């Protein structure tokens, strides 16, 4: 079996040029959530060149694509990539910088897409050689970054369409610019946060700026509400439980001498555990009710977007087996991925699934964070990502999963920036 693993690693190395070309093409032509038309056609066109590949466009959404390889009776597995970009103006000056003004692949989805295209090519060879029996689905998902007006990101659309029907396990990865190439983060259980968005209004009467005593001032009320909101974490929710509440939008008034009649507030709630999510929502309701004790009114609407990502320990064991077999020198860190959200959680909550974070920091002395204008990757991560996901799927389908070895974080934290990130 060790020889089989090395063959997968060698085959991934052989398509390194293609992986880079695909990723750079996608990086130059980024598209925002629910608008990935060029990306979807690019992906579908490449999948259709793989012998035996069945390609489905409009797989639950117009820009959703699924490729399927199937041969005989056997298990069914899925590998998922997200395809959308972000509304960020790129500030890198490379030969493959974004050509679309104000839009950039600043979260690595171009890399994720290229990697899963690579997995499709690698496993296409395995099916042609009749090594594998069963079915594998390659899921190319739109709209991971943003929900639409119904509150849905891309994953729920594809799940409702049935892309996970009959699937025994689903695998995914994410670029990690905090760590260099050669480091991987794996974590069992809750690993990324529930994502909830809230919108609120605090209402008073408003009035003349010279005579605030003649009315009720919602801006003044907001100051007290904010104290209550920011006091939830660490006071009403234990500091040992992962919970973050952030307010990102406050809008009120239109003139300096007019006290507005209402203030609009928008923000986000991030939690891991379901019970902490519920408690935080209740405390947020209570915080905004402070306005009522001050003579005003408050309206609060909380919308759930993505659930917390729960990584199946069994699926993680499969991934770790593949990583250790292919890249025994890679360093594995066992830690949660942070308070960010990831709509792969919908898929991992539907069938057993897991995601790993793959180190991709391109500069030894600079961290190019996710969602920033300077994000970029070490393209060696494309090769490793494709090999690891392909080998995980191959072992799953062959029933060759070994017992995983112990995690080892030595060597991952090579810089002060990484050490700071790890402690956060």
N, C-alpha and C positions, 0 to 999 in steps of 0.2 A: 504493500500500500504506500510506503514511503516513496517508491519510484513513481507511482501515479501522481502523488502530490508534486514532485519535482517536475514532472511532465507538464502539469497545469501551470506551474511557475514559468517554465521555459516558453510555453505557448503564449502566455500573457506578455512576456518580454518581446516575442516576435511581432505582436501587434502594437507595440509601443508607439510607433510613428502614427498609426491610425488613431489611437486614443488621443494623442496630442492634437492631431488635425481636427478631429471631431470636437474636442473641447474648445479649441481656439475659434473654430467656426461659430459655435454656439455663443462663445463669449463676445464675439464681434456683433452678433445679431440677437441681443437679449429681448425678451418679450415679457410684459407684465402679466400678472395673474389673470386667468380666464381669457387671455389674448395670445396664446402660444401657437398661433396658426403656422407660421414658418417652421417653428421647432417641431411641431407634431408631424408635418409633412417630411421634414428632414429625417426624423426618427423612423417613420413608417417606411420611407424609401430605402433606408439602410437595412431595416429588418427584412424587407421583401427580397433582398438579394441573398438571404441565407436559405439554402435549400431546406425544404420541409417546414419552413416557418409560416404559420398562419397569422395574418395581421388583421387586427380589428381597429378601425378608426371609429371615432365617436363612441367610445366605450364608456357610456354614462355621461359624457360631456363632449361637445364638439372637438375640443383639443386634447382629449384623452386617447391614448393609444395602448393596445395590448398586443404583444407578440406571444404566440404559443407554439412550443415544440412538444410533440407527443409521439410515443412509440410503445405500443403494447400496454399490458397491465402493469401497474406500479404506482408508487406514491405521486402525489401532486404537490409541487412547491412553487413559491412565487418570489420574485426579486423585484423590488420597487425603486424607482428613481423619480424625483420631482424635477420639473422643467422650468418653472417661472423665475423671473428676475425681479429686481427691486427698483423703485423710483429714486435712484441715486446717480449723480453725475460722476463718472469715473475720473480719477485724477492720476491713474497710472499712465505712463507713456511707454507702451510696448507696441510691438508690431501687431498684436491681436487685441488692442484696447477696443472697448465698445464703440460701435459706429452710430449708435442710437442716442441722441442727446437726452440726458436726464434718466437713462435706464442702464442698469448695470447688473451683471451677475456677481453680486457682492456676498453671496452666501454659499457659493460652490455648487449650485444646481447644474451648471454647465458641466462640471466635473462628474457629478452624480449620473447625469444622463449619458455622458461618454463612457463611464465605467460600466453601466448596465448594458449599453450597446456592446461593449467588449465582452461582457459575460455571455450575451446572446451568441456572439461569434464563437467563443470558446466552447460553449456547451453544444452549439450547432455541430461542431466537429465530433463531439462525443456521441451525439445522436446518429450522425452519419456512419460512425464507426461501430454503431450498434452496441456501444458500451452501456448505455442507459436505457432503462425501461420505465415508463411512466410519463408524467407531464410536467413541464415547467412553463410558468407564465412570466413574461417580462412586462411589468406594469410601469408605464410612463405617465405620470400623474401631473395634471395642471394644478395651479393655484394652491400651493402649500403656504405661501406667504400671507395671503389675504382672503378673508371671507367675503362673500357677495352679500347682496341685500337681504337674503334669507338667513344669513348667519352661517352659511356652509362654505367650507374650503373644498378643495378638489377631491380629497379621499372619500368623503361620504357619498358623493355622486357615483364614484366608481364602485363602491361597495354595494350600493343599492342596485347598480346595474348587474351585479353578480360576479365581478371579477375574482372574488375570493371563494366562490362556491366550490366546495370539494377540496380546497387547499389545506394541506396539513401544517404548513409553516410558511411564514413570510419573512424575508431578510431585507435589510437596508443598511446603508452606511451614511455618514455625514463627514464632510471635511472639518478638520479641527486645526485652525491656524495658531492656536495657543501652543501646540506641541510640534516638534519637528518630525520629519519623516522618520519612521522607525518606532514610533510610539503609538499605542492604541489604547483607547478608553473603552472598557467593557463594564457594565454594571447591571446586576440583577435587580428586578423589581422596579419601583418608581424611579425614573431617571431624568425625566423632563416634566415641566409643570403643566397642570391644568391652566388653560388660558380663558379668562372671563373678562368681558368688557363691560364697563358701566357708564351710564349716562344719567345725569341728575340735573334737576332744576331747583334752585332755592328762590322762593317768591316772597316779595314784600309789596309795599305800595309804591316805593320810589318817592321822588319828590324833588324839590329845589335844593341845590347844593348848599345854599345859604341857610336853609331851615330844616336840617335833618331831623329835628325833634318833632316835626309835624307829621312825619311818616315813619315807615319801617324800612330799614336799609338792608337788602340782601347781601351786599358786599361785606358789611360788618358781620352779618351772621356767618358768612363763609369762613371768616377767620376762626371762629369758634368751631365750626364744622371740621375744618382742616386739622385742628388740634386733636379732635376726636378720631378722625380717620387715621392720622399718622400714629396715634396711640394704640391702634388695634394690635399691630404686630409687636410682640414683646411685652404687652400688657394683658390683653384679652386672649391672645394666642401665644403659646410658649415659644421662646426663642429657639427651642430645640426642634420645633416643627417648622418646616420650610413654608414660608408665606411672605409675600411681598405685595404691597398695595402702592401703586404710583398714579398720580394725577398728571395727565399730559396736556389737558386743555381746560382753560377757563376763559369764558367769554361773557362780557357784560358791558352795557352802556354804549353810547355813541357821542356823548358831549361831556366836557369836563365839569360843567356846572349843573348837571342833571344826575341825580341819584337814580340808577336804573331800577326797574320794577322786578327784574329777575336776573339771576346769574346761572349760566349753564356750565356744567362741569363734566369732564370726561376722563376716564382713566382705565386702568387694568388691574386685575387681581390674579396673582400667580400662587398656586399651592400644589402640593404633591398628593396628600392623602385625602380621600373623599370626605372624611369627617371634618378635616380642617377646612376644606373648601366650604362645607355647609356652615360651619361656625363663623368663618370670615364673612360670608354673605349676611348672616344675621347681625354681626357687629357693624357691618357697613350700613345696614338699614338703621340701626340704632344711632350711629354717628350722624347721619343726615337728619334724624328726627330732632337733633339739638336745635335746628332752626325753628321748630314749632314752639319750643320753650322760650324763644326770643321774639315771638310775635309774628313769625313767618310761616311758610308752608314749604314742604319738600316733596319732590317726586324723584324716585330712584328706579331705574330699570337696569337689571343685570342680565347680560346675554352670555351664555356659555358658548365658546367657540371650539377649542380643542380640549379633549381630556388629557390627563397626565399620561405620559408614555410609560407603559409597563413592559419591561423587557423580561421575557420568559427565561428563567434560569436554564431550562433544558435547551432552548434555542441558542442561548449564549454559549452553552457548553459545546454545541456544534461549531459555532464560529471560532471559539477559542482553540478547538482541536485543529481546525483548518489553519489558523494563524500560526500556531506552534509548529505544525508540520511543514508549512511553506517557508516561514520566516522565523526560525528558532531564536534568532538574535533580537527580534522585536521585543520591546518592553511594554508590558501591559499594566495599565493603571486601573484599579478598581475604585471608581468614584462616580457619583451622579454627574450628569452632563450640565447641570445648571438650571436656572429658573426660566430659560427660554421655552417656547412652545414648539411642538412638532406634530403636524397633523397625521404623520405615520401612526400616531397613537390610536387613531380610529381603526387602522388595519390590525395593529397588534392587540387591540381589544376585541377584534372579531375572530381572529384565529391566532394561535401561538406565534409570536413574532419577537424580533429583537433588532436593534440598531446598534452599530458600534461607531465610535468617532475615530477617524484616521488622521494622525498627525500629518500636516501638509505645509508647515511654516517654511516659506522659501528663503528667508534671510536669517542668518544665525544671530544677529543682534537687533532684530526688529520684528515685532509681532503685528501682523496685518489683520486686525480683528474682523470678525464677521460683521456685515452690514455697515462697512465703512468704504469710502471712495478709494482706498488703497489696498483692498483685499486682493490677494493673489495666492497661488499655490505652488508647491514643489510638484512638478508633473510626474515624479517617480511614484507619487501616491496614486496616480491613475492605474499604473501597472499593478501595484500591490492590491488596490481595491478590487480590480477585476479578477485577479487570481484568487483572492480570499473568498469573494462571493461565489465565484464559479466552483471552487473546491468545496465550499460549504454545501452548496446545492448538490454537487456530485456525491459527496459522502452521505448526505441525507437520503438520496435516491438509491444508493447502493447499500445502505445500512452499515456503513463503515465508521461511524462516529466512535472515536476513542475517548477514554477518560481524559479530561483536561488537566493540565499541570497548574501549579499554584501561580498566582499573579506575582508580578515583579515590577515595581515601579522604578527601580534604580536606572538612572540614565535618562529618564524622561524629562526631568526638571533641570534643564541645563542653563537656565537664565533666571535673573531676578524677576522678570516679567512672568515667566511660567510659575515660579515659586509663589508669587503673589496671587496668580490666578488659582492655584491649587488650594491656597488657604481660604479663598473667598467662599 
